[in-house]
Amino acid sequence: MSNKPNLSFWQIWNMCFGFLGIQFGFALQNANVSRIFQTLGADVADIPVLWIAAPLTGLIVQPIIGHLSDHTWNRLGRRRPYFLVGAVLTTLALLWMPNAPALWIAAGLLWIMDASINISMEPFRAFVGDQLPPRQRPLGYAMQSFFIGVGAVVASALPWLLARLGVANVAPAGGVPDTVKYAFYAGALVLLGAVLWTIVTSPEYPPQQLREQADDAPAGTPADTSRAWRFGATLLGLGVALLFAIAHFGLEKELYLLGGGLAVFGVLFVWLAFARGHGMVQQVMSDLYAMPGPMRRLAWVQFFSWFALFAMWIYTTQGVAQSFFGSTDTSTAAYNEGANWAGVLFAVYNGVAVPAAVLIPWMVRRWGLRISHLVNLFLGGAGLLSFVVLHDARWLVASMVGVGFAWASILSLPYALLSDNLPAAKMGVYMGIFNFFIVIPQLLAASVLGLLLKTFFHGQPVWALALGGASLLIAGLCTLRVREPDATPAMQAA
């Protein structure tokens, strides 16, 4: 039995409040960075490559930060030092991004911004596992989802709201409108203030007390990695073959990322099989190789879910502006009106996620975790598929209602399905490794979406949203392969 005491509602509120600021910055990034890139001269087909920074930094940063925070203890605590560093760096990037004078600088700032957001975000997930007993963790993750929704609603709609207040929404060619600039400035203040609130109001258990209160699965014996070379050799062979095919047949340069990624992971797994010692990289790769069974099955659910989300984040602005407002010229009023409407649609799905987070526990009581997640993913899939059949931009609001249910579910139910299978001593690193199955599909999307659009869909961005819808339907079916954890009653009680 856990020795951790229950926390009050307001204590949980305070420890999750920082997520409001993190999501504020994340939503501004998702809704406006493609717009900034296109304003600075990026071609629509090249935008996925520029977005590579976001998932690639998550792939590298999150497991490292998770491992380091598992082994950190100082005056600020275990996770809070990373909250602070990430928040300060993200604030600086938000202030600079809308003033970037060139496309390459904006791309570099996206890299910095996403790395900084990941430095704060990953420890927040582990923070819930550290501070709360199992019966209160669902409430903690639901509270995070609530703040994610609130922060994203305001941030996504902010340029549209500022335009309604008379702020200039059109800038000279190559310039970012004032609506976007002021939204990023506001986001910097909100992010830093919210994270500081959590740091000041939420003390942490020291490591010794966490060990005494351990209530998760035991860490177990070290994994046998002697056969990891087989898996590594397979990945390496696939990566080298793909790189050769790209060079030989003159395929899209974006595919080099996919081939290179396969080759790098292949080399790392081969190295793992013969490595000796206990360095950080070896420990992270060993934990990845021997991750719990439920994590392996959830990997496919996460893969198809986040492929869909990344397609939506990259292409909603361009798809709405081109297909519903009839413009691809970033200097026109029509394009910027469409871009603002895309921000409203982002606000809608994030806003719907707030009441959806309240309804999801009721769905779980009736249908269980798996079927509830399947239903929500199907709603999101139908919403994205509808972009290719609707003709009135106003009806897209209804489409985003389904996406909102899927988003709320993606942010909570996979963690509920997984939470009881993570050892307390490795909560941070396993949360970081779980992020692999969020990042890898995003890297794949950045590698192939531009090629798919040019090859099959005549460069029409709206079809990327349809591909995302189909991907959510597949993710829902993959959920049926996941066994519900014994903690389901606790989730239902919450």
N, C-alpha and C positions, 0 to 999 in steps of 0.2 A: 504494500500500500504506500501511496505517496505521503511524504511528510510535509509537502508544500501546502501552506495555508491558502484558502481561497482569497482572491483579491476582490475589492469592491468594484462596482461598476465604474466609478470615477477613476480608480487606479488603472483599470484596463483602458479606459478612455485616454488617460494621460500617456500611457506607454505606447499607444497606437497613434496618437495625434500627429506625430512626425510624418506619418504616411500621407497626411493631407498635403504637406509641402512637397514631399517627394513626387507624389502623383501630379501635383500642379505643374512642376517642371517637366515631368515625363509627358503629360498631355500637351503642353505647349510645343514640345519637341515633335510629337507625333503628328499634330494637326498643322504645323506651320513650316517644318524644315524643308519638306519637298517644295513648298511655295517659295521659300528663300532660295533654294538651289535653282529652281527654274527662273526666278527673277534675276539671278546672277549669271544666267546664260546656259544652264544645263539642259540638254536634250531629254525629253521624257524617257526615252529608251535607256539613258545612262543613269537615271536617278537610282535604280536599285543598287548599282555599284557604289554610288556615293553613300548609300545607307549601310554598306557593309560594316562601317565602323561600329554601329550600334550592337549587332549581335556578336561580332568578333571580340569586342572589349568585354562583353558579358561572359563569353566562353572562357576568356583568360582570367578575368578579374574575380568573378564570384567564387570559384573553388579556392583560389588563393586567399581571398579575404576571409572565407569561411574557415579555412584551416588556421590562419593567423589569429582570428578572433577566438577560436576554440582554445588557443594557448596564450591569450593576453589577459593580464590583470594589472591595472595601475589605478591612479587616483580617480579616473573617470569610470573605471569598471572594465567590463569584458567586451561588450558590443558598442557602448556609447562612444569610445574614441573614434570608431569608424563612422558612426553617425555624423560626428562633428567634421571630420576631415572631408568626407564626401559632400556634406552640405556646403561648406565654404567653397570648394572647388566648383561645384555645380552653380552656385550663385554667381561666381565670376564668369563662367561660360555663358550663362543666361544674359548677363549684362552686355557681353561682347557680340554674341551671335547675330542679332539683327543689324549690327553695325559693321559686319564683315565686308571689307572692300573688294574681295575677290572670291571666286568659287572655291579655290583650293583652301583658303583660310576658313571658309564656312564648313568645309568637309572636315578639316582638322579640329575645329571647335566642336562638331558633332561627336567626334571621337573622344575628346576630353570630357564633354558633357555626359556622354553615356557611361564612360568609365567612372566618373564621379558619382553619378546616380547609382551605379551598381555597388560602389563602395559603401553607400548608406543603405541601400535596399536589402542586400543579402543578410546583413546582421539583424535587420528588423524581423525577418522571418524566423531566424533562430531565437531572437529575443522572446517571442511568444512561447516557444518550447522551453526556454530557460526559466521563465518567471511564473508560468501557469501550470497547475496540475492538469492531468489529462482531461478531466471533466470540464475544465474551463477553456481549453485550447480552441474548441470550435467557436466559442464566443470571441476569443481574441482574434482569430482569423476573420470572423464575420465583421468585427469592428474595423479591422484593416480594410476590408472590402468596402465598408461604409465610407471611410475617409477617402479611399481611392475614387469612389463614385462622386462624392461631393467635390473633391479637388479637381477632378477631370471635367465635371460639368462646367464649372466656372471658368477654368482655364481654356477649354475648347471653344466656348462661346464668347470669350473676352474680346477678340477683335471685332466680332459682329456687334457686340454691345457698344464698344467704343465708337464704331461707325455710326450707330444710331444716336450717340451723344454728340455727333458732329466732328469727331476726329477724322482727319484725312485718311481715306481708304485707298487712294491711288497715289503712286509716286512716279517721278520721271523714270524712263527706261533704265534698268539696272539698279534702281533704288527700292528699298523695302518700305512699304507704307507705314505711317505713324501708328496706325492701329496695331500692327504687329510689334513694333518697337515698344510701345507703352505696355502691351500685354506681357512682353518678356521682362520688362523692368519690374512690373507688379509681381510676376512669378518669382523673381529673385528674392524679393522681400518676404513673400509668403513662405517660400521654401526654408529660408534660413530661420525665420521666426518660429515655424512649426517644429522643426527639428530641435531647436534650442529648448522649446517648451518640454519636449519629451526628455531631453538630457537633464534638465533641471529638476523635473518632478518625479522621475522614475529611477530609484536606486536599483542596483543589481545584487543578486546573491554572489558572494565570493565563491571561488572554485571549490574549496573544501566543503562548504555547505551544500553546493550543488551535488557533489559526490555523495554526501550523506542522504540527500533527498532524491537520489536517482530513482526514477519511476518508469524509465523506458526499457526497451529490450537491451540485454547486455551487449557490450561491444564485441564479444566473442574472440576466438583465436585469430591470429593473423592469417590472411587469405593465402592459399597455395597459388602462386602466380607462375609456377614452372612451365605451364602450358600456354601461357599468354602469347607466346611467340607464334602459335598457329593462327590465332585471330589477327595478330599484328601483321603476319605475312600476307594474309588474305586482303586486309585493308591496303597494305603497301602495294600489292600487285594491282588491285583495282585502281588505286590512285595513279600509279605509273602508266597503266594502260590508258586511262582517261587523258592524262597529260600528253601522251604520245598522239592520241587521236585528235586532240585539239590542235596540236602543232601540224600534224600531217594533213588534216582536212580543212584547216583554216576556220575552225569553229569559233564561236564568240569568246572574246577574252575573259568574260565573266566566269566561264567554266574553269579557268585556271584555279580559281579559289576553291572550287569543289574538289578538283583533282589533287591540289596541293594539300588541302585539309585531310583527305583520306590518307595520303602518303605520310604526313606528319604523325597522325595518330597511329598508323601502322608501325612506324619507327619507334614510337614511344612504347607500344605494347611489346614489341620484340625486345627492346631494352629492358622493360620491366621483368621479363622472364629470366634474365641473367643478372640483373642488378643486385647488389648487396648493399646493406646499410638501411637507413631509415630517414632519408632526406624528404623534404616537403613534396617535391614532385613525385617521388616514388610512392609516398603514402597516399597522395591524391589519386594517382593512377591505379594503385592497388585497391583502394576503396571503390573506384569506378568499375574495375574488373569484377569485383566480388560484391557488387551492390545487391541489396535484398531483392528477392523474387518479385514482390509487388511493384518495386521500382521499374523492373524490366518490362512488366506488362503495361504499366502506366506510361512508359516511354513512348509507345505508339500513339496513345491518346494525346499526349502532349505534342508529339511531332506534328500530327495533322491539325491540331487546334491552333498551334502557333504559326504554322505555315499560312493558315487562313488569316490570322490577325495581321501578320506582317504584310501580306498582299493588300489588306484593307488600309493599313496605315500608309503604305507607299502610294497607293493609286486612287484613293477616294477623292482627293482634291482634283486631280487631273481628270478623273472619270466624270465627276459631277460637272466640272466646268466645260468639258468638251461635249458630253452627251446630252446635258440638260440645259446648259446656258450657251452652247454653240461657239465657244471661243477657246483657243489654245495660246493666245497672245497675252502674256502676263501684264502688259501695259494698258489693256483695255478695261473698261468698267465692267463688261460682261464677265471676263475671267475673274476679276477680283470679287464680284458679287457671287459667282459660283464658288470661289475659294472660301468666302465667308460662310456660305450655306453649308459647305462641307464641315466647317468648324461647328456649326449648329448641329449637324447630324452626329458629330462626335460627342457633343454635349448631350444629345438625346440618349445615345446608347449608354453613356456613363451615368446619366440621370436615372434611366430605367434600372440600372444595376443596383441602385440604392434600395428601392422597394423589392426588387428581385432577391436581394440578400435576405430580406425579411421573409419572403415566401419560400425560399429554398429549404429551410428546416421543416416546413410543413410538407413540402414535396418529399423530403427524405422520410418523414414519418409514414407517409402513405406508400411510397414506392421503393424506398431504399436509396442508397447512395448511387449505385450504378445506373439504375433506370432514370433517376432524377437528372443525372449528368447527361445521359443519352437524350432525354427530352429537350433539355436546354440547348445542347449542341445542335440538335435538329432545328430548333427555332432559329438559331443564329444562321445555320446553313440556308434555310429558306429565305431569311432576310437578305443575305448577300446575293443569292441567285435572282432575287426579284429585281435587282438593278438592271438586268438586261431585258426585262419585259415591261417595266414601267416607263411612262413618257412624261409624267408630271413630277417635277422635283419635290413638290409638297408631299407626295405620297411616300417619298423615301423616309419620312419620319416614322411611318408604320414599319418599314423594313428594319429600321434601327432598333425598334422595340425588341424584335427577336434577337438581334445582336446583343442588346443589353442583357438579356437573360443568359445568353451564352457566356458573355464576359464575366458576369457575377459568378457563374458556376465554375468557370476556368480558374478564377482567383481563389476559390474556396474548396470545392469538392475533391480535386486531386490531392490537396494537402490533408483533407480528412481521411481519404482512402489510404494515405501513406503514413500518417503521423505516428502511429503506434509501432511502426517497424524501424524507427530510427533510434540508435543508442544515444543517450544523453551526452556522452563524452565526445561524440562526433556530430552533434546536431548541426553545427555551422558548416562543416565540410560536406555533409550529405545534402544540405539545402543548396549548397553551391553546385554540387554534382547534379542534383535534380534540374538545375538551370541549364545543363547541357541539352536537355531535351526540349528546352524552350529556344535555345540559341541555334542549334544545328539546323532546324527547319528554317529559321530566319536566314541563315547563311545560304541554304539551298535556294530559298526564294530570291535572295539577292543575286544568285548566280544564274538562275534559269528563267525568271519571269520576263525579263527584257527580251530574251531570245524567243520565248513562247509567244509573246505578243507580236513581235515582228514577223515570226514565221507563220502563225496560224490565225491571228486576229487583226491583221492590218494596222498594228500599232494603236488599237483602241483600248485605253486603260480600263474601261468598264468590264472587259472580259477577265481581267485579273481578279476583280471582285467575284465574278462567277466561279472562277477556279477556287477561290477561297471558300465559297459556299459549298462546293462539292467536297472540299477537304474537311470541312466541319461535319458533314454527314458521315464521312469515313471515320473520323475521330469518335463520333457517337457509337458506331458499330464496334470499334475497338474497345470501348468501355465495357462491353459485355464479357471480355476476357479477364477482367480484373476482379479478384475476389474481395468482398467487403471485409474490412478488418473487424476484430472483436469489439472495437471502440464505437461501433455504430450506435448503440444505445446512448452513449454519452453525447454523441452528435445530436441525436434526436431530442435528448433532454434539454440541450442548450437551445 
